[in-house]
Amino acid sequence: MRGHIRRRSPDSWTIAVSLGVDPATGKRRRLWRTTHGTRRQAEAELTRLMGEYDRGLAHPITQLKTADYLTDWLTNVVAHRNQPRTVQSYRILVDRHIIPVLGNLPLEHITPRDIESVFSSMRKRGLTENTALHAFSVLRRALRDAERKGLVVQNVCRLVDPPKRAPYKANAPEIDAIVDILAEADSTKYGPILHFMARTGVRRGEAVALHWKNIDLEVEVATIVESAIRVPGQQIMFRPTKSAAGRRGIALDLHTISILRQHRAAQNHSILRLGGAYQDQGLVFSGQLGGPMDLDDLSHQFTRIAARAGHSGITLHGLRHGHAAGLIKTGAHPRVVQERLGHSSAAFTLQVYGHLAKGLQEQAASAFADALDGASG
């Protein structure tokens, strides 16, 4: 049989065309396609594909190994169109999870079952569905580019159901725990930046990249426009925030303004004391000699501070979760929380933090009932 059709859903069909036996491996080769419409339309597509193969238009082009293709793709495609941190995350997924399973296969021979075996391997090692979904997304992009270049006939990821993303719900620390940690941090040089992060909910990289020119102490607003990233083997770099929502203004409370004024005075004193040794880059929270803080060191120092305060299970990112939780529990509108955190939508904010609003609906209903009863009485 030259080819066959298999129904995937009421209006979706998988088409397989036999391409004969590969003389190099002795294995049968197939061309896979997905089409939408009626069975008659799928049969017409099957006939067209078999005709193309007979005319030499639809056939495997290369015996390129998947590992070689992915390595080249990361270096010559991904590295040129993505941020360094994204390139790093892609490389980790490819090197740790995709190449060990698919690397020795010729790129053209990858089947839907091979793709699914990547996810099975990840699950056996205890990795989450979200991580498997990230790996699927990377592989789908890689094969999409291979298809465009004619290296494969079909991006077989289109024939595979992706792993299902598990809803993420943040585990926010209690306010009392944050107060304890900040009190412990006050005796260290990390006090100002940790106070700022706890009171604004900014990400670690956003705090480290913040410049004085982006803070207006009179208007009481900090403007987030970039983030610090670290790529292995390179220095800390600043990059614009990834999305329009990430570029935002954050209102500052009076206590935060006071902390920033004191911090700036102390920083100016250090500049005078160190003289030429201090390379002033205009950073709000700089390293000892004016350069950016080391991101990983900041996280490690926070871990130590939290442990000394009796809260060893809280991470630096927990300050962001704590800020969001505090806003929600005090009745802040989801849109306000979204804007302060730089989320793409209020729906995403509620997905992550909505479970923390338990009891607020009852309070709102009671408050409205009291207002209604008072007006009618």
N, C-alpha and C positions, 0 to 999 in steps of 0.2 A: 504494500500500500504506500503510495507516494506521499499522502498527507491525510490529516484528519482534523476534525473540529470538535472542540469540547465546550459545553456551555458553562460559563462562570456565574452568570446572573441572568435575570430575565432578558436583558438587552446587551449582554457582553459575552464574547466568544474568544476562546483561545484557539489559535490556528497553529498547527505543527506541520512542517514540510520536511520530508526526509531528504537529506543531502548526500546520502550514500555513506560509504565507509572511508574514514580518514586513513590513507595508506601509511601514514607515519605512526599512528597509534593503534590501528585496527578497530577503533571505536566508531559507532554510528554517529553521524552528525545530523542535527536538526535546526531548522530555522523556526523561531517562535515569534508569533505576533498576537496582539490583542486587538480586536475590532468590536465596534458597537453597532447595533442595528438588528435586523432580522436574520434568521438562519440563512435565507436565500442570499442576503448581502454577504454573510460570512463565507458561504460557498463560492460566491463570485470572487471574493478576495483570495480564497485558497487557489482557485483556478488561475488568477492573475499572478500570484507568487510562484506557482509551479511553472508558469510560462516564462517569468523572468529568470528563473533558475535555468531552464532549458536554453535560454538565450545568453546565459552567462552573466546576468545582471544581479542575481541574488545568490551569493556564495561566500563562504568564509574567505577572508583576505589574508589572514596572518596567523602564525603560530606563536604570537607574542605571549609570554607568560604573564599571568595576572600580577604577580609580584613586581615584575619589571615595569609593567604599565603603570601601576599605582605609584611606584617610587618616582617615575618620571612625571606623572600627573601632579604629585605633591610639589615637586621642585619647579616645574615649568608652567604650571597652570594655577594651582591653589596659592602658591607663594606670591604670585603677581596680582591677584585680584582680591585678596583677603588680608585682614589685619594679622600681625604676627601671632597674637594669642589664638586666633582661629586656626591658623596654620599648625600651631603646636597641638591643638586639640584634635585636629584631623589626623595628624601624624601618629598620635598616641593610639587612636582608634584603629587606624590602618595597620600599624606595626604590631599591636598587641592582640587584636581580635580578628581582623580580616585576612591579612596575609598568612597567618598560621593555618587557616582553614582552606583558603582559596589560592594561595600564592603559587603553588606548583601547577595549577590548572592552566591550560591555554585560555586566554581571555575569551575567545570565541566559543569555548565549550562550556562556559558557566551556565548552569541550569537553575530553574527556580528552586529545586531541591537543594542545590549547593548553597544558594543564598540563605535558605532556611536553616541549613546546618550551621551557619555562622551564629545565628541567634540561639540555637540549641546548645552550642558550645559555651556561649556566654552565660546562659541560664545555669548550666551545670556548675559553673564557677561562682554562682551566687550573685551575678550582676543583675541589676534591675532592668525592668522593661524600658525605662527611660533611656538607659545607656544603650540597650539594644536598638532602640529607635534612632538614637544619634548615629550609631554605626550604619544602620540602614540608610539614613539620609546621606551620609558620606558616600556610601557605595552607589546609591542611586545617582548622585551627581557625577561620580566618576564614570559610570557606564553611560550616562547621558552624553558626556563629552566624547566618549569612545564611539558612540553611535553616530554623533555628528561628524566625526572624522573618518567614518567608514571602517573603523577597526572591528566593530561587531555589527551584525545585522539588526539585532534587537536588544534594547535595554531590558533584560529579563526581570529587573526589579519591578517592572510594571505588571508582572504576572504573579507577584508575591504580595500577600496581605502584610502590611507593616506591623511591627509590634505595637501594642496599644499603650499609649502614654498613661501612666498612673497619675491621678490628680495629686498635685503637690500641696501639702498643707504645712505651713510654717509652724515650728515649735518655738514659740516666743518665751523668753525669760520673763519672770515676774519683775515688776517695778522695783520691789525691795532688793532683789538681787543686783539689779543695775546700779542702784544707789550704793550698795556695798562695794561694788567693783570700782565705781568712780571715786569713792572716798579713798580706796586703796591706791588708785592711780594718781591722786593729788600729790603724793609724795614722790612722784617720778616725773621725768621729762615728757612722758606720754599723756599726762593729764589733760592738756588743752585739746589735743586731737581726739581723744576718747570722749571727752565731754561734747565736743562738736558733733561727732558721729552719733552719739546717743540722742542728742537734742534735735538733730536734723534728719536722721535716717539715711544719710548719704552712704554710698558704697565706699569700701576701703580705697580703691583707686581714685575715686572722685575727691576724697579728702586729701590724699597725697598730692594730687595734681592742682589743688586749689591755689590760685594766686591772689595776692592782695588787691590787684586791679579788678578782681571779680567780686569783691566784697564792698558794699556801701554801708558803713557803720551808721551813717546818719539816717538813711532810708530803711536800714535794718533788713537788708536782703543780701543773700549770697547767690551768685549766678553760677550754675554748673554748666561748663562748656566742654570739658575734656576729662579724660581719665588716665591714670598711670597704669602701665602694663609692664610685665617683665617677661622677656624671652630668654631662655637658657643661653648663656654665653654672651649676652648683651647687657647693656646698662638699662636702667629704668627709662622708659620712653613715655611721652605723652601723646595721646591720640584723641581726636574729637569723639564725643559720645556717639554710640552706634545709631541712635534714633533721635528723631525730633523731640520725642517725649523725654528723652534723657537730658536734653538741653533745656534747663528750667531755672526759674528763680525760686528760692526758698526763703520764706519769711523767718527772721531770727527773733527769738524772745530776748527780753532785756538781760536775763542772766547770761545768755550766750554772748550778747554784745559786750557785757562786762568782762567775761573771760577772754574774748578776743582782744579787747583794749589792753588788758594786763599782759597778755601773751605778746602783743606787738611791742609793748614797752620793753619787755625782757629780751625780745629778739633784737631790738635796736641797740640795747646795751651790749649784747654779744657781738654785734657787728663792730661796734666801737672798740671793744676789748680785743677782738681777734685781728682787727685791721685787715691787711691784704690777704690773710689766710682764709677769710670768709668770702666765699664767692656768692654774692647775693643774686639769686635768680627770681626774687620777688615771690617766693613760695610762702604761703601762710604757715604750713607745718613742714619745715625743712629739716634736713639732717644737721649734724653738729657744725658742718662747715658751709652750710647754705644750699647744698644739693638736695635732691629729693630723698625722702625717707625710703629705706628698704622695705618693700611690701611684706616679704616673708618675715623679716625681723619684727615688724610691727605686730603681725599676727602672733608670733611666738611670745613676744613680750606681753601681749594681752592675755595669752593663756596662763602665763606665770602670775600676772596680777590677779586674774580671776581665781586662780587656785589659792593664792594667799588670802583672798577675800572669802574663801569657803565655797566657791562656786566653780569648781573645776570642769563642769560639763558644758559651760557656756563658751561659745566661740566669738570671735570678733564680729562676724556677720550677725550674730545674735543681737547686737546693739540695734541693727537695722530692723530686725523682726520686733524687738521690744518697742521701738519707736512707733512702728505701724500698729502694734497691738494696743499701745497706750492711746493712740489717736482714736482707734475704733471703740475702745471701751469707754472713752469719754464722749462718745456720740458724734465724732467728726464725720462729715459726709464722705462716702467712698470716693467721690471725685477729688476731694481735697487730699485724701490719703494717696490716691493715685498720682496726683500732681507733685506732691512732695517726694515720693519715692521714685518718680520718673518711669512709672509703668506705662505700657502702651495703651491700656484701657482700664476703666474701673471694673470691668467684668473680670479681668485677670487678677486685680487686687482682691476682689471678693472671693475668687477661687482659692487664693493663697491664704487669706486672712479672715474670710467670712465666718469660719467656725469659731472665731474668738468673740463674735458678737452675741454669744448666747445670753439671753436674758434682756438684751436691749429692745427687742420687739415688744416684750411684755411691758417694759418701762414706758415705751412710746405709747402703747395702747392705754396704759393707765393714766399717763399725762394728758392724752387727748380726752379721755373720758372725764377727767377732773375739770378740764377747760370747758367741755360741753355742758357738764352738770352745773358748773358755776354760772355759765351764761344763761342757762334756762331757769336757774333758781332765782 
